[in-house]
């Protein structure tokens, strides 16, 4: 593998450089293979085997996580590299979504019914793998100044996320800083979006069952009208919650499913609702369960319905640390210039990368995957989602530059 291309940095430092063409082509093929064989959270056995095999081929010693899926692999932790140095960790999530791939005429569309890499985790995985292969070669040449850990995490899409299990498996032992990217279809390939502070939101899941004596629709006064009660929960709970917290916290309850009844003239005895609770602010998120549950109980009691509430804790916001954010900025500028970095807004999406940042400083960048000039945005979690594969090269070079620059801080 040739790594002769170099970039001159201020002060005369030299940054080994560009992704070799042969490896670039191999990584595109690797991503397409993952895309054709998506696996859900905690079921990523084929994906895990593919990652492990490729890392072993360059002499690395990847470790499969105790759960059976996911991989941790260290680079440069032998005696020559100095094991006392705190490692930089690069994290990828490897699971897919339970939705059908709707890309007509795509040669690498999913071969698994109702499964698709519609959030870009195949790209994240390929980027970290590619960075690992390049960094392994740099280490072989004596050019890697500090150890690096690769983390291929399962089950990001499964609340509260697979990150907690990976951390429990020792993924952050010896790590001083951690970085990640997430595909962003609103940003052009060749660019990244950065934001210091919160870049995603907290996300919890809410499941509610309402119960009460049903009856004939001709005599609703003799029943608990669960359809009306459910409707009021849908409309009133978000309004109540919004008046009990600072509006700048962005605490929002949004429903995705409401079910009740089977006949037009029968008031049912049971209703179910489910949705999400999202929050921009970490402190308000900590209070959210008490606030939301109290609002549901108030509305249900008003309509004489008994409520059973399952509030499933999800993930806190991803809060980018200042130093790690600047590291990503400097790395991208070193590779592609100042115009390749743009600001980005805080998303209402959730990401379990936040659990790592509860333990060590780090940051997540938004990796541009939109073909420049393309007007159609293929959004995340949609069956037609796809990426401009130039983003793989950009992500690999971003991470390799960050690993080299991290040692200078």
ABEGO torsion letter per residue (X at the ends): XBAABBBBBBGGBBBBBBBBAAAAAAAAAAAAAAAABBBBBGABAAAAAAAAAAAAAAGBBBBBBAAGBEBBBBBGABAAAEAABBBBBBBBBABBBBBBBABBGBAABBABBGBBBAAGAAAAAAAAAAAAAAAAAAAAAGABABBBBBBBBBGAABOAEAAAAAAAAGAABGBABBBBBBBBAABBBGBBBBBBEBABBBBBBBBBBBBEBBEBAABAAABBBAAAAAAAAAAAAAAAAAAABBAAAGBBBBBABBBBEABAABBBABBBBBBBBBBABAAAAAAAAAAAAAAAAAAAAAAGBBBBBBBBBBBBBBBBBAAAAAAAAAAAAAAAEAAABBBBBBBABBBAAAAAAAABBBBBBBBBABBBGBABBBBBGBAABBBBAAAAAAAAAAAAAAAAAAAAX
